């Protein structure tokens, strides 16, 4: 694949502005979600919100690094290889984390619905953080292996050289392509098995539920949305095949096809997270709404609030003075004299 073909300045500028604008919007929304989580301690002890924050942080990191790589690819062809390797490692780690995190969240919902009596014992806060650490370790391992392969094959001066920052240029070995296909296949197979199993169990529980059917059905729809988000993420695995199928028919628009594939498979799935886990959750959405509401007070409303404030202060002062001036006589115990 020839990666050196560049767009015209105006076309590249528009594409980068679109990607950067969408990245800023997504990260701003996710930033409000994180702010809501940390400013409300009620969420700190619930495992599903902790797992969701892990997904949000993962998405924010991936969006930032991915957009940076996209801009660097269009802006310059002289990026230090060490810096490029670092960015690719972070981007690949967060990319591989996404399906594993979705599988963990689906399993947590399965335990909460199908095994409610054991949920508090199994899904503790400590075990949740251990699971998050394992998730990042599993996602980081394949990417650091790629760096070791490059270090073993390429000379030492390679890491001080400059060039276009793209994984297919940094990892030129055939081992990288074969390893990537095997690892992605294993990850996706495991995640899809977990999602199908948890969905079927939650579906059967929802049909048999008599007291908490609404909660079971909500968990069922949540796992379905997990699958929809994962399906969009999986599109990035077949992106090269889509490009190979479309580019021969539209060779002039090859850059546009690659841009649309990147937009659909890498950026748009991250827009689903706030919809799936924040807006649909009434408790979280209620706490988050106060950061989205931006009400502007007019001078009339400001004067009204000041009058209400002064009125409430006067009422409070009057009540306090009346209580101080009131003498309450405590009746004497009628048996006190007889007992003396």
C-alpha positions, 0 to 999 in steps of 0.5 A: 500500500502506498502511503505517501500519496497526499491530498491537496492542501485544502482537502487535507485541511478540511479532513483534519479539521473534521477529525480534530473537531469530532475528537474535541467534541467526544473528549469534552463529553467524556470529560464531563462524564469523568467529572460527574463520576469523581464529584459524586461519591455514590458512583465510586462503590458501584462496579459498573460505573468504575468499569465504565470510567475505564472505558471512557478513559480508554476512549479519550486516550485513544481519540487523542493519540489517534487524532494526533497520528492522523494529523501528523500523517497529513502534516509532516513526513519527518517524525522521529521513530521513537516518538512514533513508536510511543504513539503507536503503542498507546494507540494500539493498546487502547484499541485492543482494550476496547473489546476486552472492556466491553466483555468485562462490562457484559459479564458484570451485567450478567452477574448482576441480573442472573446472580443478584445474590452473589453480585456484591460478593463477586463484583467488589471494588477491589476485584474491579480494579484488578480486572482493569489492571489485567485488561490494560496488561492484556492490551499492552502485551501484543503492542510491546511485542511489536516493539521488541520485534522491531528492536531485534530486526532493525539497527539501533539508529532506526529509532533516531531516524525520521519518517512518515509515522504509520504502523505499516512503515514502522512495522515492516516485518511480515511477522507483524501482519501475521501476529496482528491477524492472529491476535485480533482473531483471538480477541474478537472470538473471545469477546463475541462468545462472551457477549452471545453467552451473556445476552442469551442468559440475560434474555432467558432471565428476562423472560422468566423474571416476575419481580424485576423484569424491567431491570433484566430487559434494560440489561438485555438492551445494554448488552445488545448495544455492546454488540452494536458498538463492538460490531462497529469496532470490528469494521476496522479489522476489515477496513483493508479489505474494504479499501482493496475492494473499493479503490480499484473502482474509485482510484481517484477517491482513494484518499477519501475512502480511507478517510471515511473508513477511519471516521466510521470505524475509529471515531463514530463508535466512541460516540456511542459510549455516552448514549449507551452508558450515560444518557440511558442511566437515569441516576448518572444522567441526572447528575450529569445534567447539571454540567450540561445546563448553561442557563443565563440569568437575565437582570430581572431574574437576578433582581428577583433572586436577590429579593427572594434572598433578602426576604428569606433572610428577614424571615429567618431573623424574625423567627430567631428573634421571636424564639429568643423572646418567647418564654416557655414555662415548664410545668412542675412535676406534680409529684415533686412536692409530695415526694419532698 
